[in-house]
Amino acid sequence: MLKLESIKLSPGHGPEALAAEAARILRIPRKDILSLRILRRSVDAREEARLVYTAALSLPDEAAVLRKYRGKHLSPWREPDAYAPPAPRPPQAIPPVVAGAGPAGLFAALTLARAGLRPILLERGRPVEERARDVERFWASGTLDTCSNVQFGEGGAGAFSDGKLNTGTKDIRHRFILEQLVKCGAPESILIDAKPHVGTDYLRTVLQNLRRELLDLGTDIRFETRLVDLDIQAGRLAGVLLEGPSGKETLPCRQLILCPGHSARDTFEALLRRSATMEAKPFAIGVRIEHRQADIDAAQYKRYAGHPGLPASTYKLSCHLPGGRGVFSFCVCPGGEVVAAASEEDRVVTNGMSEFARDRENINGALLVGVTPEDFGGDASPLAGVSFQRKLEADAFALGGGGYLAPAQRVGDFLAGLPSSGPGRVRPSYRPGVAWTDLRRCLPPFAADALAEALPILGRKLRGYDDPDAVLTAVESRSSSPVRILRDETLQSNIRGLYPCGEGAGYAGGILSAAADGIRCAEALCQSCF
């Protein structure tokens, strides 16, 4: 077969138009395309909106077509190598434990379970069905459950997000992960889209089906069970102290894949007490910025804005300021909403979420400023970044006036240095609600100054990004972990048998990369057993 890249079509054309365009590019009769399989689909909106495809083609004389083609977009193609999971092994007398049922923990447990090791999977929060009710109650009333919320529970923080599956790294495990998600109910489009996303609504179905498979494979899943401490003997893991529905217990454990997520601050504190080697790492802080989706569509798609053949538009923006700060967009949620994402009492945290259809009125994204350990005293303690986050979140709670209302400000007022008194054209989506104010009262001066300097620059890159009526909601503080739990070439900590894993441990940045790191740690654990 041959791979043909950069096949461009206007929105609204179907599969036959794609085959016809491929034939035209190759200067062959349409009937010579015996089969066509879409490998990748993206949107190019730089000039006029186009759908751009990469396709695998079967032709009668592929060698002749390849010789005659004068261009860089045609090449031989074969099915890529499939990921080979660890071979089955006999169960161990003391089963391995996986702590955390986010993407890293779920795929680590799945890999171990398919290898026959019957792992124990711990999750401090609740199953996703119950968790969804807890989260909705928080958004409606401001009643926070500190163990079941946007950060904690089955699926991790990604369960209440846009469900993005793109990553900047290449890994043979990625295709395997996408196929498993489709098998569990995710849309098949994630297999071909350049920027795949599942949406929070589909993710909940996927999680339930993945849980059923884990149970069928003999996994012992324990919800509402928190990892409290480690039992370490002569530098090696001997057990884990748990707190669950029936109280505290010590579970024998020789191998623990620790997938804490970026908000398990008590877990970081327990590791520090046990002398696990850790370091403060750079992360980012800022706000959620919210626009009308129709305005961003118009800026991106121009005359094709609103076309049913195009997805809701998105963006990726960044700038490097003269003073050295980087400001960038992150986790953009087209047709979504800004959500309350606190996991500790009396602190406000924002995040973004979209359903698969991305059909709500607004688009939101994080607008972040990079921070380094030098900004928050990382030399003093590996957990200095956690303390920095907590202060920002407490300040945002106080400025919001309590009840988990989030402080908000219109962009025009923020740039003018004036407090806001209400919305303009853009209606904020955050629940339980916002308190209109001046965000400089809760943001560090360096961050507020960087955001104010960056907004007009980014507005020149994307028309309307600095719209005076766009809404800034604070504070976005948990875009990534402020901590890295160090591990060696065997993926173990200085505490032997402990495998720090995923985004919370400092080794991933999103659903797909976290799941891949979970598989990687499970592979390393399997190798250490035999």
Secondary structure, 3 states (H helix, E strand, C coil): CEEEEEEEECCCCCHHHHHHHHHHHHCCCHHHCCEEEEEEEEEECCCCCEEEEEEEEECCCHHHHHHHCCCCCEEECCCCCCCCCCCCCCCCCCCCEEECCCHHHHHHHHHHHHCCCCCEEECCCCCHHHHHHHHHHHHHHCCCCCCCCCCCCCCHHHHHCCCECCCCCCCHHHHHHHHHHHHCCCCHHHHCECCCECCHHHHHHHHHHHHHHHHHCCCEEECCCEEEEEEEECCEEEEEEEEECCEEEEEECCCEEECCCCCCHHHHHHHHHCCCCEEECCEEEEEEEEEEHHHHHHHHHHHHCCCCCCCCCCCCCEEECCCCCEEEEEEEEEEEEEEECCCCCCCCCEEEECCCCCCCCEEEEEEEEEECHHHHCCCCCCCHHHHHHHHHHHHHHHHHCCCCCEEEEEHHHHHHCCCCCCCCCCCCCCCCCEEECCHHHCCCHHHHHHHHHHHHHHHHHCCCCCCCCCEEEEEECCCCCCEEECCCCCCCCCCECEEECCCCCCCCCCHHHHHHHHHHHHHHHHHHHC
